[in-house]
Amino acid sequence: MKKPVSITLRIIEAPLKSPFQTHLETVTKREVIVVEVRDADGLVGYGEAVPFSSPWYTEETIQTVFHLLEDFLVPLTFQQQWKHPSELPYVWSGIRRNRMAKSALEQAVWDLYAKQQDVYIGKLFGGERTEVEAGVVIATSSVDEALRQIEEFKQDGYQRYKVKISPRNDISLLSAIRASYPTLPLMGDANSAYSLDDVRHLQRLDQFTLQMIEQPLGHDDIVEHSFLQKQLKTPICLDESICSFHDAKSALQLGSGKILNIKMARVGGWTEAVNIHHLCVEASIPVWCGGMIEFGISRAHNIALASLSGFTIPGDLSSSSKYWEEDIIEPEVQVINGKITVPKSAGIGFTVRQAYVESITTYKRLYPDHSHG
């Protein structure tokens, strides 16, 4: 490929339309880092780093990711010899973890490469779906609000409903939802709110015929989930504890869950996400695409990822309008009858609204920086 001649990092910020609540944190505004990779012909590839502003979900934050990009990943990308985006994980292999930082830069380089090849990015990895099924997250501590949100989202035909649960609210929340919607495709996302001491409590959730319980135990655990899965009828889905291909392979070997959530940002980018997808397809483990309350660039990459054949469960791929008064891409992502149309145009398939991105930018750096020499 034609290698990048410049890389721009910018922090952008916008308020969410309504607060996003879990037992760990309430998010009211969202910062992300947009990565722009430009070649000598003026083509630009885009990636989006989606850590939170504080380290409640992962150890990475906006500031640590910016530091890793600025001081390590961007310099290595310019300095090292490489000819294809698939080589970048090796180029960066001396830097441990920091996967959200790696993911954003890898996304941008793959987008640039796809544009240089004049092909939709999903096609580079064997994506074949023309539309992807969309699921939605219900993140509120109020039963009434949860029911109101479900009713609203049902109008758009969302095909899977994820409810944030904890030991304090799970029975009451799920009972109320099941009373109103007996056949709703429903799952519980625990964000590590339980321990093995809660086995009997968790067994009570089997009555709600959930598609899955996502990450009930420790955020970095694989072993204890294998004990728990043997005692539950409901499938366990692993999320936070799957940060790499090795984690996924270990989880499958141990029987730690029956479903995996693949988040590109969490596993370090396209290359690792696709390798995990292939592993799960071979093992007949269904996967779905997780979301991070992201803007449109990250969502566009996720739509492309979800176009691969193994993504058989609707992902966290809601409309732009769920979170934002206006998104940074056009056309905005729209869920119609529970589905999102996969774009056909080159790269991520959406146009980035550069003027709007500039207007919500709070900090920006261009590399190489020629202003001092």
N, C-alpha and C positions, 0 to 999 in steps of 0.2 A: 504493500500500500504506500501511498504518498504520506510520509510522516508529518506530524503536526509541526507548524512553524511557530505557533503561539498557543498558550493556554490561559484562559481567564477564569478566575475563581470569584464568585460573588455570593454574598449572603443576602437572601431575600426574606421578607417577613410580611405576613398578612394575618388578620384575625380569622378564626373559624366562625362560621355562621352560628353554631351553638357549641357549648362546651362538650369535650370528649372525656367521659369519666370512666376510670377504672378504680379498683381499690388501692392502686399504687399512686395514681396521679390524676389530676384534672387539667386538661390542656385547653386553653382558651385562645392562644395565638400560636402560629407555627413559623419557625425559622427553618430554612434548609439552605444548602449550598448548591448553587448551580455551577456546573463545570462546562466550559465552552472550549472546544478543541478545534483549531482552525488550520487548514492546509494552505499551501501556496496559491491554490486556485480560488481561495475565498470560501470553500465549502466549510461548514461548521457542524461538528457533532456535539450532542448535548447529553450530559448525565446529571443526576440529582442525588446529592448526599442527604439522607433522611434521618440522622440521629436526632434525638430530642435535645433541648437546650440544657437539660440536666440529666445525670446518668441513671435515671430510674428504669429504663427499659434495657439498655446495654451500657457497658462502661464507656462507650464512645459518646461524645457530645459535639455540638457545633464547633466549639473552640478546639477540641482535640483533633477533630477531623480536618479542620482548616490547617492546623499546625502540621499534621502528617502529610497532607497534600502539598503544602507550601514548601516544607523543609526537606521532604524525603521523596515522595512519589513523583511529583512533577519534575524535580531535578533528575531523578533516575530515568524517567521516561525520555528526557532530552539527551541524557548522557550515554545511555546504553544502546547497543546495536540490537535492533529487532526489525522484522519485516512484516509481521502479521499480528493482529490483536491477540490471537491465542497464545502468543509468547509472553504477554505482559505478566501473568502470574509468576512466571520464572524470573522475569526481570526484577520483580518486586519481592522475590522469595526471601531475601535477607531481612525483610520487615515482618515481624510476627503479628498475626491477628489484624486489628484495625481494618476490619473487613468492609465497613460502610464507606470508609475513605477509598479503599481499593475499588469497590463496586462502582462508585460514582465516576471515577476516572476511566475505568474499563468500559462502562456504559457509553461514555462520550466518544471513546476511540472506536468502539464497535459501530456507533451511529455514523461517525465520519466515514469509516470503511464501507458501510452499507451504501452511503450516499455516493461514494467514489465508484462503487460497483453498480449504482443505479438499481438497487434491489431493496425490497422491504426487509428490515432487520430480522424479523421472525423467520424468513425463508432461509437465512444463513444457517440456522440451527435445525432445519427440517420442520418448521411450523407449517401446519397444513389446514388449520381451522379457518373458516371465513368469518365466523362469529364465535365469541366466547360467552359462557354463561356467567352472570353476575350475582354475587352474594353481597349482603350488606351487614354492617355492624350496628347493633343496638347498644349504646354505651351510656346508660343512665342508671341511677340508683332508685328511680321512682317507677313503681309498677304502672301507674297511670300513664306516665310519659313513654314507657316502653311500649305499651299497647297502642298509644297514639302514633308512635313512630312506625310500628309494624303496619298499621292500617294505611299510613301514608305511603310507605315503601311498596306495599302490595299493589298499589295502583300502577307502579312501574313494572310489576311482574318479577321482582327479585326472586331468585330461585333457591336461596338459602339465607337463613337469618341467624346471625351469631350474637349471642347475648353474653355480656360480661357478668360472670358469677363469682361469688365468694361464699364461705360458710355462713355469713350473716344474712344473705339475701336469696340464696339459690332456690330453696324449696318454695318460698312464697312467690318469687318471680316466675319460676318455671310452671308452678301450679296455675297461676293466673293466666299465663300465656296459653298453656295447654287447654284450659277451660274455654278460652275464646277461640283458639285455633288448634283443634285436635290433630290435624294432619300437616301442620306447617313444617317445612323442612328446617329443623331447629338444631342448633349446637350450642354448647356452653364453652366459653373461653375463660379459663380460671386464672391465667397469668400467675401461676405458682402460688395460689392462695391456700393450698391444702398440704397436708403431710400424710405419711403412712398411718399415723394415728387416726386419720379420718376415713379409713376404709369403709366402716359401716355406714357412715354418713354418705359417702360417695355411692355406695351400693343403692341407697334410696333414690339416686338420680336415674337408675335404670328404668324406673317406672315411666319416665317422660319420653321414652323412645327417641332419644337424641341421636343425631347422625354421628356425633362424637363429642368427647370432652377434650378441649385443647389445653395442653400443658398444665395438668392439675398439680404436679409436684415441682420440685426445685428447678429454677431456670437453667441450671447447668447439669441437671441429672438425666442419666440414661438408665442406670441400673435399677433404681427404686421403681421407675415406671414399669419395668418388666414384671416386678412382683405385683404391682397394682393391676396391670392389665389382666393377669390371670384370675383376678377376683371380681372383675366387672364384666357385665354383658356389653355395656356401651364401649365402642371403640375409643381408644386413646389416640389423639393426634399430637405429635410432638412439634413444637414451634421453637421456642427460645434455645432449647438445648441442641438443636441441629444447626451448627455454625460452619460445617465443612462436609465434604464427601466422606471423610473418615468417621465423623459423628454419625452420619446417616447409615453407613455400613455397619457400625457398631450397634446402633439401635435395631437394625433389621436382624442382625445375628442374635441379639438378646431377646427379641420379641417385645420390645419396649412400647410398641404402639402398632396400630393397624393402618394408620394414615399419617402422611407427612405434609406439613405446610412448608412450601419452599418460598422463602423471601430472598430475592436476589440481593437486596442490601445486606441481609444478615449473613449470607454465605460468601460474600466477596465478589459478586459480579456474575456476568453471563456464563463464563466458562465453568465455574463451580456449580452454578444452578443447573445447567444443562447436564453435567455429569451426574448430579444427584437424581435428576429426572430419569436419565437412562437406567441408573441402578434400580430405581423403584419400578420402572416398567418391567425390567427383567424379573423382579421379585414379585410382580403382581400386587404391588402396594399402591393404592390410589394416592395421588397428590393434588394439591390445590395451591393457588398463588396467593400469598399473604400480602397485606397492604400495611402502610405505615403513616396513614393520614398525610398522604403526599400530594404535591402539586402535579401538574399534568405531564411533566417530563418523565418522572418516575412511573407514573401510571401508564404512560405510553409504552415504556419498556416492559412493564408487567403484562400488559395486554399482549404484546408480542411473545413473551415467555409462555403465557397461558394458551397460545395457539398451538403449542406442542401437544402431541397425541395423548400423553400420560395424564394431562390435567383434566380429569374426569369429574371433579367436584367443583361447583361454582366458587370462584375466588373472591377476595375482597377487592372487587373491581367496580365500585359504585360510580355514579355520575359525578362529574366535576361539581355540579350544583349542590351535592350533599354537603360539601365542606366550604365551598368558596362562593362569594358573590360574583367573582370572575376568576377564571383560571389563566395560567400563563401560556396555554396552547390554544390553537384554533384548528379545526372546530373543537369545541369542548367535548369531553367524553360524555356520551349519552347512553343511558340504559333504556332500551325500548323493548317491551315485552320480555323483560328479564335477560336481555342479551345486548352485547356490545359488538358492533361490526368491526372486524379487524381491517385496518387500513391496507391499502395496496401500494401507496407511493413510497419512494425510497427513504431509507433510514427509519426513524421511529414512526413515520407516516403522518405526523402532525406538524404544523408550523408553530414555531415559538414566537410569541408576541413580544418582540424585543423591546419595544417602547414601554410596554407595561412592566416587563421585567426590570428595566432601568428605573421605573418610577417607584418600585418597592424594594430596590437594592439599598441595603444599609452599609455595605462595605464591599470593596472590589479591588482585586489585584490582577495585573497582567504579567505574564512570564513569556519569554525572558523580559526583564525590566531594563529597558534601554535608557531610562530617564536620567541615570547617573553617569552615563559614559558616552 
